[in-house]
Amino acid sequence: MPERTGASVRAHSLSRSKIISAALKMVDEEGLNALSFRSLGKRLGVSQTAFYRHVPDKAALLDGVSEEIWREVLEGFPGKTTNKDGTAVGWRAIMRDYARALHDALLAHPNAVELVLTHPISTPGQFSLIAKALSAFDSAQLVHPDDMLALITVVTVYTTGFSAAEVAPPAGGEAGRPSSGFDEALPLMARDDRQALEALVGQVMIGQWNLSEQFEVGLEAMLGGWGNRRNAAARSPEGISERAGACG
């Protein structure tokens, strides 16, 4: 029986989990554009053909990396479902924890934010994670809005978009220092225009704007307004007309 080489032993020990974990680590360290079967094979000491029985193509590899990030977000979701007094945690608290978990995961993997933004949940592993989270949600008998899917979608888009604004690299290369254009523009403006601009964006331009605090402000406004939105719609003339028509 021929003796296996080091490369063949390493290839034999490969699994989808090991490949995806190595791919995510590579993205974290070198960026999304650096990831390929060839470069990953060099990192793991195997031929790129060794991957195909576990991950058939580059698209599947990218889906797997996205899945790994979602695993970090969803494996513990929902977390605490009851308060200290035994009462159920409200849906706003659950969604707040979800948004923070997603935000933290994306900030921990800044080079992968673009991937999560552009790769919708599609793998069996991702759907399994969602199913477990929803099952735990139902088991806890948590009361939630009827349009929970819409709420989850809005919170997800808000969080991924906000995270991208915080950490995603600029398209087309390195961006210039934001405050430089701001400083150059001010002397060219009329006094009233300059004062209006300084009042609105001055803190951003000089680095005194705390994005993490603003993420929380936006999240609270969104969650607080979700239920109020439905109440306001019910009180509107259109809502009253619809209910009257249903009764008639």
ABEGO torsion letter per residue (X at the ends): XBBBBAAAAAAAABBAAAAAAAAAAAAAAAEAAABBAAAAAAAAGBBAAAAAAABABAAAAAAAAAAAAAAAAAAAOBBBABBAAGBBBBAAAAAAAAAAAAAAAAAABAAAAAAAAABBBABAAAAAAAAAAAAAAAAAGBBBBAAAAAAAAAAAAAAAAAAAAAABBBBGEBBBBAAAAAAAAAAABBAAAAAAAAAAAAAAAAGABBAAAAAAAAAAAAAAAAAAAAAAAAABAAAAAAAAAAAX
